[in-house]
Amino acid sequence: MAFFRVSEKLSRQNIETGNSYFFRHALDHTIKIYWLFDVPRLLKCTRNHILKHKKVQYAGETARFIYYERLYNLEKK
């Protein structure tokens, strides 16, 4: 992102070594921005995407929803 050169500042100055749980705001270095991950929501969004589109592409490969159904049925037995 060239606007305000934010990505350059983020990658070089704002991420502090050893403190990977936050980075400094690009325009005001006194402000810390913390990373938050909501794993259940990420899993839910992934599931909903697969249910909606019936296939997912990742790293050049395609996973179809039927594969998940087959795995579920195998595990259910």
C-alpha positions in Angstrom: 0.0 0.0 0.0 1.7 3.2 -1.2 -0.8 5.5 0.5 1.1 7.1 3.5 3.7 4.4 3.0 2.0 2.5 5.7 3.1 -1.0 4.7 6.7 0.1 4.5 6.6 1.6 7.9 4.8 -1.4 9.3 7.3 -3.9 8.0 10.4 -2.0 9.0 9.8 0.1 12.0 6.6 -0.9 13.8 6.9 -4.6 14.5 9.2 -4.9 17.5 11.4 -7.9 17.8 10.2 -10.3 20.5 6.8 -8.5 20.8 4.9 -10.2 18.0 1.5 -9.7 19.7 1.4 -6.0 18.8 2.8 -3.4 16.4 3.0 0.4 16.5 0.6 2.6 14.6 2.2 3.9 11.4 1.3 7.6 12.1 1.5 7.7 15.9 4.2 5.5 17.4 2.8 5.9 20.9 -0.2 3.8 20.0 0.1 0.0 20.1 -2.2 -2.1 18.0 -2.7 -5.6 19.3 -3.4 -8.7 17.2 -6.6 -10.5 18.1 -7.6 -13.9 16.7 -11.0 -15.3 17.2 -10.4 -18.9 16.3 -14.0 -20.2 16.6 -15.1 -17.4 14.3 -12.4 -18.1 11.8 -13.4 -21.8 11.7 -17.0 -20.9 11.4 -16.3 -18.5 8.5 -14.2 -21.2 6.8 -17.0 -23.7 7.2 -19.6 -21.3 5.9 -17.4 -20.5 2.8 -17.1 -24.2 2.1 -20.8 -24.8 2.5 -21.6 -21.8 0.2 -19.2 -22.5 -2.6 -18.9 -26.3 -2.3 -15.2 -26.1 -3.1 -12.1 -24.3 -1.8 -8.8 -23.6 -3.5 -5.6 -23.5 -1.4 -2.0 -23.6 -2.6 -3.0 -24.6 -6.1 -5.2 -27.5 -5.0 -9.0 -27.8 -4.9 -10.9 -29.3 -2.0 -14.5 -30.1 -2.7 -17.2 -30.2 0.0 -18.0 -33.8 -0.8 -14.5 -34.7 0.6 -15.5 -33.3 4.0 -18.8 -35.2 3.9 -17.0 -38.4 3.2 -14.6 -37.8 6.0 -17.4 -37.0 8.4 -19.3 -40.2 7.4 -16.1 -42.3 7.9 -15.5 -40.7 11.3 -19.1 -41.2 12.3 -19.0 -45.0 11.9 
